[in-house]
Amino acid sequence: MNEPRPHLLIVDDEPDFAEYLGAVAESVGYRCTIATDACGFEDAIQQDIDLIMLDLVMPGADGIELLRLLAHARHPAGVILMSGFDKRVLVSAESLARELGLCVRGHLEKPIRAADLSQFLTAVSSTPPPRSPSAPALPHVSEQELAVAIRDQHFTIHYQPQIDLASGAFIGVEALVRWQHPEHGMIYPDAFIGVAEETGQIDALSWVIYKLAAHEFRKLSDAYGPLHLSLNLSACSLHDLATPEKLVEIARDSGFPLSSLVLEITESGLMRELSSALDILTRLRMKGMGLSIDDFGTGYSMMDQLRRVPASELKIDRSFVAESATDESALLMVEKTIEIGRRMQMQVVAEGVETPEQLALLRRLGCDMAQGYLFSRPLPMPKLLSWAADWQRGSTDLARQWAPAAMPAHF
């Protein structure tokens, strides 16, 4: 018995164009229904529809309104967006559709050639729809549980290596906290940092993390020479005028120079607290510590304020890195962040590097450093030491991309 043909709904206010699309779709195995307005659309989606080709410009109700209607109905059909607008409008609409929980199969720019549409629809019908697994629910932790964990120091640090893109040298790590919870097991920071900030425990938690990371980092720097340690600094901690002196004490007790420390703060947090934070930020820099603006480009507009912040480093958000190969806007953000960093004499670090193509692009654009799963997941210190030994020996395919002669002397 033959498999039933997939049912395609074509939504376009130009009947002739809709007929043309339907003829092409039927030639590659679809059965088609056409709707030319919002009423026809609402009637059609009551049927068993597998795929919807939706024009963003519709009389009476535009395509965005129809996307919201689909989302409200929790319709399972795949969605293909069409428009004669520029590609940025299509990409934005596609992002919205995904945010609404719809199954997006791609977009097409008008005019649409028959050969291109035929190839596109054939690929869609032969490719399973992308899964959109919901993020696992974060474990609920109470203020009291967190207080006990801070008191008893139930935290470990995982470290993600950072690589110099010019030489291939392993030059530092970002410290990422994990909570070893007796009931939930390992808990990641997005489940408890917010609780710490809301309940006024973030400073106590931060100092536990900083002291542990500094102690372990000494082992790493003893084995592999001058490296830097990046620590995340909550915007809520920018009111404590003693912060610079406390960090000086931690570095002194752990026996490494202040120049090894880089404090990371998110762009949005920095802008929210900037007026009261410049005192602390300036003193951190004057004592020799680095200051990194994390997730650059995702927060508030800060081009004017950026010149007031004594930052030494910009971090390109992972979302821009991930989409740089397919989204011109994301690529532009990567390019401009690197350019801004270079012009302002700051180092630029790319986060979330996962593919050789992303790495090649960043190297071509002149990005200074990178971290991400392509190099390594965050690792506890014993595993990090083993990873560093392998990287030093050039015993991984990625490490061999750089000439050994370019490695620093301590390697």
C-alpha positions in Angstrom: 0.0 0.0 0.0 1.4 3.4 -1.0 2.3 5.9 1.7 -0.1 8.9 1.8 1.3 12.0 0.2 2.2 14.8 2.6 -0.4 17.5 2.8 0.9 21.0 2.0 -1.0 24.2 2.7 0.0 27.2 0.6 -0.9 30.6 2.0 -0.5 33.5 -0.4 -2.8 36.3 -1.4 -1.8 36.0 -5.1 -3.9 33.1 -6.5 -1.8 32.7 -9.6 1.4 32.5 -7.7 -0.2 30.0 -5.2 -1.3 27.8 -8.1 2.2 27.9 -9.5 3.7 26.8 -6.1 1.1 24.1 -5.8 1.9 22.7 -9.3 5.6 22.4 -8.4 4.8 20.9 -5.0 2.5 18.3 -6.6 5.2 17.3 -9.1 7.4 16.2 -6.2 4.7 14.2 -4.4 2.7 16.6 -2.3 -1.1 17.1 -2.3 -1.9 20.8 -1.9 -4.5 23.1 -0.4 -4.5 26.8 -1.1 -5.6 29.7 1.1 -5.5 33.3 -0.1 -6.6 35.1 3.0 -6.8 34.7 6.8 -10.3 33.2 6.8 -9.2 30.5 4.3 -6.1 29.9 6.4 -8.1 29.3 9.6 -10.4 26.9 7.8 -7.6 25.0 6.2 -5.6 24.3 9.4 -8.6 22.4 10.7 -7.5 19.7 8.2 -4.7 17.2 8.6 -1.9 19.5 7.4 1.7 18.3 7.4 3.5 21.4 6.0 2.6 25.1 5.6 4.2 27.6 3.1 3.2 31.0 4.5 3.7 34.4 2.8 4.5 37.0 5.4 2.4 39.7 3.7 -1.3 38.9 3.7 -4.3 41.2 3.4 -6.4 41.6 6.6 -3.9 39.6 8.8 -0.1 39.5 8.1 2.0 36.4 8.3 3.1 37.2 11.9 -0.5 37.2 13.1 -1.0 33.8 11.4 2.1 32.4 13.1 0.7 33.4 16.5 -2.6 31.8 15.5 -0.7 28.6 14.7 1.1 28.7 18.0 -2.0 29.3 19.9 -3.6 26.2 18.3 -0.4 24.3 18.9 -0.5 23.1 15.3 2.2 20.5 14.7 2.7 21.3 10.9 6.1 22.3 9.7 6.3 25.9 8.6 8.1 27.4 5.6 8.1 31.2 5.5 8.1 33.2 2.2 8.6 36.9 1.5 9.7 39.4 -1.0 11.2 41.5 1.9 14.9 41.4 2.5 16.4 38.3 4.1 16.7 40.0 7.6 12.9 40.2 7.8 12.6 36.5 7.0 15.3 35.5 9.5 13.6 37.6 12.2 10.2 36.0 11.5 11.9 32.6 11.5 13.3 33.3 15.0 9.9 34.4 16.2 8.3 31.3 14.9 10.8 29.1 16.8 10.3 31.2 19.9 6.5 30.5 19.6 7.3 26.8 19.6 6.5 26.2 15.9 8.4 23.6 13.8 10.3 25.8 11.3 11.5 24.0 8.2 13.2 27.0 6.5 12.4 30.1 4.5 12.3 31.1 0.8 12.9 34.5 -0.7 10.6 35.6 -3.6 10.8 35.3 -6.5 11.0 31.5 -6.2 12.3 29.4 -9.1 10.6 26.1 -9.8 13.8 24.2 -9.7 14.8 25.7 -6.4 11.4 25.0 -4.9 11.3 21.5 -6.2 14.7 20.8 -4.6 13.7 22.5 -1.4 10.5 20.6 -0.9 12.1 17.2 -1.8 14.7 17.8 0.9 12.0 18.7 3.4 9.9 15.6 2.7 13.0 13.4 3.0 14.4 15.0 6.2 12.8 14.4 9.6 11.5 17.6 11.2 14.0 19.0 13.7 13.3 18.1 17.3 12.8 21.0 19.7 13.4 19.3 23.0 12.3 21.5 25.9 15.0 22.4 28.3 15.0 20.2 31.3 13.2 21.8 34.3 15.7 23.4 36.6 15.7 21.9 40.1 14.2 24.1 42.7 16.6 25.1 45.4 15.6 27.1 48.4 17.4 30.0 50.1 18.2 27.7 53.1 19.7 25.0 50.9 21.9 27.4 49.2 23.0 28.9 52.5 24.0 25.5 53.8 25.9 24.7 50.6 27.8 28.0 50.9 28.6 27.3 54.5 29.8 23.8 53.9 31.3 24.6 50.5 29.5 22.0 48.4 30.8 23.5 45.1 33.3 22.3 42.5 34.8 24.3 39.6 35.0 23.1 36.0 37.4 25.0 33.7 37.0 25.6 30.0 40.3 26.1 28.1 40.9 29.3 26.1 43.1 29.1 23.0 45.2 31.8 21.3 44.0 31.7 17.7 47.3 33.1 16.2 49.6 30.5 17.8 47.4 27.7 19.1 48.7 28.2 22.6 46.7 27.2 25.6 46.6 30.5 27.4 43.9 30.4 30.1 40.7 29.1 31.5 37.3 30.3 32.4 36.1 29.0 35.8 32.5 27.7 35.9 30.9 26.7 39.2 28.9 23.5 39.8 27.0 22.6 42.9 27.2 19.0 44.2 23.7 18.7 45.6 22.9 15.7 47.9 19.5 15.2 46.3 19.7 16.6 42.7 23.3 15.7 42.0 25.3 18.2 39.9 23.5 21.5 39.5 24.5 24.1 37.0 24.7 27.8 37.8 21.5 28.8 36.0 19.6 27.0 38.7 21.2 28.8 41.7 23.0 32.0 40.7 19.7 33.8 40.4 18.6 32.6 43.8 21.9 33.8 45.3 21.4 37.2 43.8 17.8 37.5 44.8 18.5 36.4 48.4 21.6 38.5 48.9 24.0 35.5 49.1 25.9 36.2 45.8 28.9 37.8 47.5 29.3 34.9 50.0 29.0 32.4 47.1 31.4 34.3 44.9 34.2 34.3 47.5 33.8 30.6 48.0 34.2 30.1 44.3 37.1 32.5 43.9 39.1 31.0 46.7 38.6 27.5 45.4 39.4 28.4 41.8 42.5 30.4 42.8 43.8 27.4 44.8 43.3 25.0 42.0 44.6 27.4 39.4 47.9 27.5 41.1 48.4 23.9 40.2 47.7 24.6 36.6 50.0 27.6 36.4 52.8 25.7 38.1 52.6 23.0 35.4 52.0 25.2 32.3 53.5 28.6 33.0 51.8 32.0 32.7 48.1 31.5 32.1 45.1 33.6 33.0 42.0 32.7 35.1 38.7 34.2 34.1 36.1 34.5 36.9 32.5 35.6 36.6 31.6 38.7 38.6 28.0 39.3 39.3 26.7 42.8 38.7 25.2 42.6 42.2 28.7 42.6 43.6 29.7 45.9 42.1 28.5 47.8 45.2 31.1 46.2 47.5 34.0 48.7 47.5 36.2 46.1 49.2 36.0 43.8 46.1 39.4 44.9 44.6 41.2 44.4 47.9 39.7 41.0 48.6 40.8 39.8 45.1 44.3 41.1 45.8 44.4 39.1 49.0 43.2 35.9 47.2 45.8 36.2 44.5 48.5 36.9 47.1 47.5 33.9 49.2 47.4 31.7 46.1 50.8 32.9 44.9 50.0 34.1 41.3 50.2 37.6 39.9 47.1 39.9 39.7 47.7 40.2 36.0 46.6 36.5 35.7 43.0 37.4 36.8 40.3 38.4 34.4 36.9 39.4 35.8 33.9 38.8 33.5 30.7 40.7 33.8 27.8 40.6 31.4 27.1 43.6 29.2 23.5 44.0 30.5 24.7 43.7 34.2 27.4 46.2 33.6 25.1 48.8 32.0 22.6 48.3 34.8 25.1 49.1 37.5 27.6 51.3 35.6 27.0 54.6 37.5 27.8 52.9 40.8 30.4 50.5 39.5 33.0 52.7 37.8 34.9 53.1 41.1 35.3 49.3 41.5 36.0 48.6 37.8 38.6 51.3 37.6 40.4 50.1 40.7 40.4 46.5 39.5 42.1 47.6 36.3 44.6 49.8 38.2 45.6 46.9 40.4 46.5 44.9 37.2 43.4 42.7 36.8 41.7 42.3 33.4 38.0 43.2 32.9 36.0 41.3 30.3 32.6 42.3 29.0 30.7 39.0 28.5 27.9 38.3 26.0 28.8 41.5 24.1 26.1 42.7 21.8 23.2 41.0 23.6 22.4 43.5 26.2 21.7 47.2 26.3 23.1 49.7 23.8 26.5 50.6 25.3 28.6 52.1 22.5 28.7 55.5 24.2 29.3 53.9 27.7 31.9 51.5 26.4 34.5 54.2 26.3 33.9 54.9 30.0 34.5 51.3 31.1 38.2 50.3 31.6 37.6 46.9 29.9 40.5 44.9 28.6 38.5 42.2 26.8 35.3 41.7 24.9 33.6 38.3 24.6 31.5 37.5 21.5 28.3 35.8 22.6 28.0 32.2 21.6 24.7 32.9 19.8 26.5 35.1 17.2 29.3 32.5 16.8 26.8 29.7 16.3 24.8 31.6 13.6 27.7 33.4 11.9 27.8 30.9 9.0 24.1 31.2 8.1 23.0 34.6 9.3 24.5 37.7 7.8 23.4 39.8 10.9 25.2 37.4 13.3 28.3 37.5 11.0 28.2 41.3 11.1 28.1 41.3 14.9 31.1 39.0 15.0 33.0 41.2 12.6 32.2 44.5 14.3 32.9 43.2 17.8 36.4 42.1 16.6 36.9 45.5 14.9 35.7 47.4 18.0 38.1 45.4 20.2 41.0 46.0 17.9 40.3 49.7 17.6 40.0 50.0 21.4 43.1 47.9 22.1 41.1 45.1 23.8 41.4 41.4 23.4 38.5 39.6 21.8 37.3 36.2 22.9 34.8 34.1 21.0 32.6 31.8 23.1 30.8 28.6 22.0 33.1 27.6 19.2 31.9 24.2 18.1 32.9 23.6 14.4 36.1 23.9 12.4 34.2 26.3 10.1 33.5 28.7 13.0 37.2 28.4 14.0 38.4 29.2 10.5 36.1 32.2 10.2 37.3 33.6 13.6 40.9 33.2 12.6 40.3 34.8 9.3 38.6 37.8 11.0 41.5 38.2 13.4 39.8 37.2 16.7 42.3 36.8 19.4 41.1 33.9 21.5 38.4 31.2 21.5 36.8 28.7 23.8 34.1 26.1 23.2 33.4 22.4 22.8 35.6 22.2 19.6 38.5 22.5 22.0 37.1 21.1 25.2 34.0 21.0 27.4 34.5 22.5 30.9 36.6 20.1 32.9 37.4 19.5 36.6 41.0 20.3 37.4 42.4 16.7 37.2 40.9 16.2 33.7 42.0 19.7 32.6 45.6 18.8 33.5 45.4 15.7 31.3 43.8 17.7 28.5 46.5 20.3 28.7 49.2 17.6 28.5 47.6 16.3 25.3 47.3 19.8 23.8 51.0 20.5 24.7 52.1 17.3 22.9 50.0 18.2 19.9 48.4 14.8 20.2 44.9 16.0 19.0 44.0 16.7 15.4 43.0 20.3 16.4 46.3 21.0 18.2 48.3 19.8 15.2 46.7 22.6 13.1 49.2 25.0 14.6 53.0 24.8 14.0 54.8 23.7 17.2 57.3 26.4 16.5 54.6 29.0 17.3 54.0 27.6 20.8 55.3 29.7 23.7 58.6 28.8 25.3 57.0 27.3 28.4 55.4 24.6 26.2 
